[in-house]
Amino acid sequence: MADNVLWIITDDQMRSTLRSMDRTWRRLVRRGVHFRRGYSAMPLCGPARASMLTSLYPHNHGCDSNMTHPPFVAQGHDRDTAATRMRAAGYDTGYFGKYMNGLAQQPSYVAPGWDRWIALLDGMVDDPRVNVDGTVRTVGSQREFDAFAAQRLRRFIRRHRDTGPWFAVYAPTAPHGPYTPSPEHADDFDGVEWDPPALNEPDMGDKPSWIRDLPPQDRRRMRKIYEGKLEELQDVDDRIGSVLDVLRRTGQLRRTWIFFVSDNGYLLGEHRLFHKSQPYEESAGIPFVVRGPGVEPRTVDALVSQVDLMPTTLDIAGLDPDAGRDLDGRSMLEPLRSGDWSSWRRRLLVENTNLDWAMLREESQSYVEHVRSGEWELYDLASDPHQLQSLRDTDVSEWSRRTGQLASSRGRALRELEL
């Protein structure tokens, strides 16, 4: 029987918080491939999710604001996604969780390609609305929705105990604010420390002009948000554990590929910044883990992106990822199985087409070009992992050329430029 595929997509999770999730660490990270250098295509919720579903960078899918669903549908992107292709290949499909912002404008919409559809319409409100296979209903809170979506996912898995393969997405709203962990975990990280080296960076002279005069963030507020994220992630951890239990009990765990990522990271006062969207490791970097049949556990430094999820999933199903149109991402399947990443990409693009910056990661270095202002930053993450000092006395003309080429390319041409 063909292998199943499950994507787990958290919301606003920093890489550094993955270690706090004991079940996920023990049952996914230690039993799969842990990528230390996983990145968002664009560190903003909606555009990142559009990139995952289509394997297109934002400069190619054109959805660069967080009100992503309307332009995504208007351009017809919803008609060619990982879901539509997997369903056409005979897979049963199910979406369980947060989809894209703007979905509430079409409350009865069910995205093409999904047999089961449990999607959040309104977040961060009391009694949020949920679309259940085209019918709108309410749940008590975002956290209740996460539990509801996980329960429906477990039901979906149990129903496929003895049937054909499936492809599913579980996308909890956690650890996105407002931070309302369950009573069981509400005090797990009370008083946790938050003092990263880049917090309220004192010397901002190496940063672009718009950021240099930002006031410091409130340290107590940043610490409280960090506490809330860690506590909410314990609920996510519990639900992942329950999903893995169902997979094991139904005999499906050994034939299921599990991809664990977030839509973006999060800045909590580093470089005096708060939120996401920016080209720094805390924001652009994401947790990235893959567990699957025949995959030897290891930690690797290969540069991987959200745009790689779709081609890898299609490859697992025996499909040609580029059938119909070229994808921007590349399949990880062969190196995941062999452990040999020597022929993998050498450089990787991350971008924000709304804020007009592009970042190029290559070896230990991170180059950021701010197109509108003509400013740039270059960091060696081996010696400066917290990006405290840009290498100003450097000729960056070649960096700029490569970044510009990647940020204006697509498909096979883009992938060729990565080598």
PyMOL commands that set and color helices and strands:
alter all, ss='L'
color gray80, all
select helices_A, chain A and resi 15-20+22-29+45-54+58-61+69-74+77-79+82-88+103-105+142-159+209-212+219-249+253-255+281-284+306-316+333-338+397-406+411-417
alter helices_A, ss='H'
color red, helices_A
select strands_A, chain A and resi 4-10+33-35+38-39+92-97+116-120+129-132+135-138+166-171+256-262+267-268+274-275+285-286+288-291+298-300+304-305+347-352+357-362+365-370+375-380
alter strands_A, ss='S'
color yellow, strands_A
deselect
rebuild
show_as cartoon
